[in-house]
Every structure is written in C-alpha cells, then in structure tokens.
Amino acid sequence: FQKAEVLFKKKMFAAAELEAKRAYDDDPEQSDYLALLAWIQANKPNSEAQLPQILDKLNLAVKRGPESEKNRFYRAQVL
C-alpha cells in the first residue's frame, strides 16, 4: 500500500496500480486500499469512460471506512 502511494506520487500509474491491487487483494476489507486503487485508476490517462465504475468503488470505500478523510477526498475529486 505504501509503495503504491509512493509510485502514484511519482506518476508511475501502472506500477502504482499493480501495487495497490496487490494490497487490496491481500486485504479486501481495507477501505483505504480500495480507495487508493480507484483513485489511481481515475488518474490514469483516458480514464473518463471508467469513472462510473471508479465512483462505485469509491462509494464502497467510503461506506466501509466513513471516518477516512482521504477516501472522501478521492470521491469528491471524481464527482
């Protein structure tokens, strides 16, 4: 998860997505993992067509972790 965050900040979206997916697959109940994965996908080039599915993921992340400001921020940015 932390590696995915670092790679995302470096704009290495493909590698960041891979690490975020790995973290999410290892622990799918972690709302932060799902939110980061969706946020990375939203920031990839040409992601506009996938925004409804990405928003669904972010809504689920906010539902699972309503206390997370990051999850709400990512959702707000996509909206």
N, C-alpha and C positions, 0 to 999 in steps of 0.2 A: 504494500500500500504506500509506504513512504517512498519507495523507489519510483512508483508511478507518479507521485506528486512531483518529485524532482524532475523526472523526464518530461512531464507536462510543462513545467516552468521553463524548460529548455526548448519547448515547442517541438519535441520529438514525439509526436502524437501516436504513431504506430507502436513504438516501443512502450509508451505510457499506457496505451490501451491494453496491450498484452499483459503488462504487469498488474493493471487494475483488474482485468478479467481473472487473472490468476488469484489475486487476493479475494475477489468476490466468490469465485468457485470454491475456494478453501473455506469460506465462512459466509454463506449467502444471507445470513440473518443480520450482518453488519450493514446498517443503513448507509454509513459513510462510504463503504466500499462500492455499493450500488450507485450512490450519488456521484462519486468521482468517475466511475466508469461512464455513466451517462453524460457527465459534463465534458469529459474528454471526447466522446463521440459527437457532442454538439459543436465542439470547436474544430473538428476536422474540416478540411475544405469540402465544399459541396455537400454539407450535411442537412441542408434545408428540407429535403424530401423526407428525412428521417425524424424530423423534430416532433411529430405527434407521438411516435414510439418512445423517443427520448424523454418527452414530457411525462409519459405514463410511468417510466422508470423513476423519474424524479418525484412524482406524486407518491409512489410507493415508498421511496426512501424517506420522504417527509412523514408519511404515515407511520413508518416503523421507528423513526427517530425524530419525533416532533421537537425535541429540545435542541437539535443541531441547527445552528445559525448558517453554517456552510451549506447544508442541504437546501435550506430555504433560499439562500442567496443564488445557488445554481438554478433552482426552479424559477426564481424571479427573472433571472437573466434570459432564460429560454422563453419565458412568457413575453 
